[in-house]
Amino acid sequence: MKIAFYKVKENDKSTFLDKAIAFFTSSWKERLNGDFLKSYSHCEIILDNLMISSSPRDKGVRIKEFKDSGRWDFIEINDINETKIKEFLYSQIGKKYDFLGILGFFTFTKDSEDKWFCSEIIIRALQIGGLVKLGDMNAGSSSPNRLYKKLKDTNEN
């Protein structure tokens, strides 16, 4: 199993929403020097060559075949209960995208398990699968960038 992180680039086909997510979930230093355009705006879990996540383009949680467009960075996840993760994710298919929850970066919105944004559902799935490395990481106030940094740091230690 692996987590795929969608790369935003300055002069490419990234949407306004991709760039806005990358901007608002980057550090102040990255925003000021323009490095937010080298960060991530979306993430997915890849299981058995299928991508599962919640996306505004797809209006919520969906599953589709994985096709590597070269715009993804990957982190392998080992020592986790994939069965529990699959059961959880498949039970979430069709739930709506959490547009209000994405504001949790800035506000005190209440987490809801009826709607999800990408990093929120992935962190929750990894916690259900027993990935201790995430500790008490709050799924509802995270982002693709924060998840990437957390997984990268724990894989290097």
ZIDA-V781294 format. One record per backbone hydrogen bond with DSSP energy under -0.5 kcal/mol. NH is the residue of the N-H (numbers start at 1). CO is the residue of the C=O. Records with the same first field share a line. If there is no record, write none. Layout:
BEGIN
NH->CO ; CO
END
This chain:
BEGIN
2->46
3->75
4->44
5->73
6->42
7->71
8->39
12->9 ; 10
19->15
20->16
21->17
22->18
23->19
24->20
25->21
26->23
31->27
32->28
33->29
34->30 ; 31
35->30
36->30
37->34
38->35
39->36
41->6
42->6
44->4
45->52
46->2
47->45 ; 50
50->47
51->64
52->45
53->62
55->60
59->56
60->55
61->95
62->53
64->51
66->49
69->67
73->5
75->3
77->1
81->129
82->80
85->81
86->82
87->83
88->84
89->85
90->86
91->87
92->88 ; 89
93->89 ; 90
94->61
95->92
96->114
97->59
98->116
99->97
102->98
103->100
104->101
105->102
106->103
107->103
116->96
121->117
122->118
123->119
124->120
125->121
126->122
127->123
128->124
129->125
130->127
131->126
132->130
134->131
135->132
137->134
139->137
141->138
142->139
147->143
148->144
149->145
150->146
151->147
152->148
153->149
154->150
155->151
156->152
157->153
END
